[in-house]
C-alpha cells in the first residue's frame, strides 16, 4: 500500500463487525504500524514466536517490492 500511495505515513481507520473484538475501530498512522500490530497479534495469540513476526514482515516487504517492481510497474 505504501508503494501504491507513495507514502507510509497515511493515517486510516479500520472497523470490525466481529462481536467478540475488544474494540470496534482501530486508528493507524501508517501502513507499517498496521502491519506491525497485525504481526504482534499473532504472538499474543500464542500461534507464532517473535522471530516469526519479524521474518514475516521482512518476507512481506520483499514480496511486495518484487510484485510492485515487476507486475505493477507503470507501462
PyMOL commands that set and color helices and strands:
alter all, ss='L'
color gray80, all
select helices_A, chain A and resi 2-5+31-44+50-70
alter helices_A, ss='H'
color red, helices_A
select strands_A, chain A and resi 12-15+25-28
alter strands_A, ss='S'
color yellow, strands_A
deselect
rebuild
show_as cartoon
